[in-house]
């Protein structure tokens, strides 16, 4: 679960252009955590696009606009999918960035 150097550059640009994403990005202090969290959030966004909850995978403002109940339901659905794809002990690593995003929105 490693984001590339290019992925970090894209994340930095997004943080400058999008307030909710910028709040999330600024709350992360180490490069390793930033890589992990941005990777996990990017995968969650793709999950939401594939299921029709968002129109495109960089619409962080729309993600921030979800109410608490909707956010919780979507996160639970994503965790169910993750449990089928990755080891159960890895789920927390994929979800930590998403939880931080919702906390910082």
C-alpha positions as CSV (number, residue, x, y, z in Angstrom):
1,X,0.0,0.0,0.0
2,X,2.4,2.6,-1.2
3,X,1.7,5.8,-3.1
4,X,4.2,6.9,-5.7
5,X,6.2,10.2,-5.7
6,X,3.9,11.3,-8.5
7,X,0.9,10.5,-6.3
8,X,2.2,12.7,-3.6
9,X,2.7,15.6,-6.0
10,X,-0.9,15.2,-7.2
11,X,-2.1,15.1,-3.6
12,X,-0.2,18.4,-2.9
13,X,-1.8,20.0,-5.9
14,X,-5.2,18.8,-4.8
15,X,-4.6,20.2,-1.3
16,X,-4.0,23.6,-2.8
17,X,-7.1,23.5,-5.0
18,X,-9.7,21.9,-2.7
19,X,-10.5,23.1,0.9
20,X,-11.7,19.8,2.3
21,X,-8.8,17.9,0.8
22,X,-6.4,20.6,2.0
23,X,-7.6,20.3,5.5
24,X,-7.1,16.5,5.3
25,X,-3.6,16.9,3.8
26,X,-2.5,19.5,6.2
27,X,-3.4,17.2,9.2
28,X,-0.9,14.6,8.1
29,X,2.7,15.2,9.3
30,X,4.9,12.5,7.9
31,X,5.5,11.5,4.3
32,X,4.9,7.8,5.1
33,X,1.6,8.5,6.6
34,X,0.7,10.9,3.8
35,X,1.4,8.2,1.3
36,X,-0.7,5.7,3.1
37,X,-3.6,8.0,3.8
38,X,-3.8,9.5,0.4
39,X,-3.7,6.1,-1.2
40,X,-6.5,4.8,1.0
41,X,-8.6,7.9,0.3
42,X,-8.0,7.6,-3.4
43,X,-9.2,4.0,-3.4
44,X,-12.3,4.9,-1.4
45,X,-13.1,7.6,-4.0
46,X,-12.8,5.1,-6.8
47,X,-15.1,2.8,-4.9
48,X,-17.7,5.6,-4.6
49,X,-17.4,6.4,-8.3
50,X,-17.8,2.8,-9.3
51,X,-21.0,2.5,-7.2
52,X,-22.5,5.8,-8.5
53,X,-22.2,7.8,-5.3
54,X,-19.9,10.3,-6.9
55,X,-19.4,11.5,-10.5
56,X,-15.7,11.6,-10.5
57,X,-12.9,10.4,-8.2
58,X,-11.5,13.9,-7.3
59,X,-14.8,15.4,-6.1
60,X,-13.7,15.8,-2.5
61,X,-16.1,18.7,-1.9
62,X,-19.0,16.3,-2.7
63,X,-17.5,13.7,-0.3
64,X,-17.3,16.3,2.4
65,X,-20.9,17.3,1.9
66,X,-22.2,13.8,2.8
67,X,-24.0,13.8,6.1
68,X,-22.7,11.6,9.0
69,X,-25.2,8.8,8.4
70,X,-24.4,8.5,4.7
71,X,-20.6,8.7,5.4
72,X,-20.9,5.9,7.9
73,X,-23.0,3.7,5.6
74,X,-20.5,4.2,2.7
75,X,-17.6,3.5,4.9
76,X,-19.2,0.3,6.2
77,X,-19.9,-0.9,2.7
78,X,-16.3,-0.2,1.7
79,X,-15.0,-2.1,4.7
80,X,-17.0,-5.1,3.7
81,X,-15.4,-5.0,0.2
82,X,-11.9,-4.5,1.7
83,X,-12.3,-7.5,3.9
84,X,-12.7,-9.6,0.8
85,X,-9.7,-8.0,-1.0
86,X,-7.1,-7.6,1.7
87,X,-6.0,-9.3,4.9
88,X,-8.2,-8.3,7.9
89,X,-5.2,-6.8,9.7
90,X,-4.7,-4.4,6.7
91,X,-8.2,-2.9,6.7
92,X,-7.3,-0.3,9.4
93,X,-4.5,1.0,7.2
94,X,-6.9,1.5,4.3
95,X,-9.6,3.2,6.4
96,X,-7.5,5.5,8.6
97,X,-7.1,8.2,5.9
98,X,-10.8,8.1,5.1
99,X,-11.7,8.6,8.8
100,X,-9.2,11.5,9.0
101,X,-10.8,13.1,6.0
102,X,-14.3,13.0,7.5
103,X,-12.9,14.3,10.8
104,X,-11.2,17.2,9.1
105,X,-13.9,18.2,6.7
